[in-house]
Amino acid sequence: MGRKFFVGGNWKCNGTTEEVNKIVSTLNAGEVPSQDVVEVVVSPPFVFLPLVKTSLRPDFHVAAQNCWVKKGGAFTGEVSAEMLVNLSIPWVIIGHSERRLILKESNEFVADKVAYALAQGLKVIACIGETLEQREAGSTVAVVAEQTKAIAAKISNWTDVVLAYEPVWAIGTGKVATPAQAQEVHFELRKWLQANVSPEVAASTRIIYGGSVTAANCKELAAQPDVDGFLVGGASLKPEFIDIIKSAEVKKNA
Ligand code: PEP
């Protein structure tokens, strides 16, 4: 089965009620390919999830940006996977580099979160990616393989996992990976899944790219055979997100 193109919008810690309503209006008015061609998921901050879920067009879905590593309880400031399920939030982003680096989330902690969220019935966008220092040291593939290995050690079913390759040096910097750089890492990740998980999982798991994706660069990236979509930060707050969703057409015509 082909891998359906996936476009996620990570709104990060941005927005007022007015701004959120404006973004949703723009999304709702956008002309995009059908759900058979592209799966669209937007991820507002927790506090806006109910508002976005009720006001967003039905062919787009919502994701939380994080969830707690185990069952809720005495964990001040956290939001549990059970709460997301209770609110019918289908997706969650886990292991974003901003959390890995600023909040010191380790590979193991991220993997535990992925496993727990999946076990509760959530679908997971699991983020991995190397720093500039790691890339310059030539360890990109080793780093993303290690991050993926930690997740693979804790889950047995990859059906509800989208792997987001997001080089840290490309996030929010305007410095996008070249199509060749993205393709190389996606290819290596798929090879890793084939050797270490299964050929079926390697063939069916969507590996999306994130890091300064814009309307201007998305088509070339989307044309790469192992790029199955995008996780978009800054540009997901702007009308050009619609153009990024439309880049799914590149695959249809491939
Ligand atoms: C992100 O934070 O997931 C991201 C890809 O950000 P940006 O598109 O702004 O680089």
Boltz pocket constraint, residues with backbone or C-beta under 6 A from the ligand:
constraints:
  - pocket:
      binder: B
      contacts: [[A, 10], [A, 166], [A, 170], [A, 171], [A, 172], [A, 173], [A, 174], [A, 210], [A, 211], [A, 212], [A, 213], [A, 231], [A, 232], [A, 233], [A, 234], [A, 235]]
      max_distance: 6.0
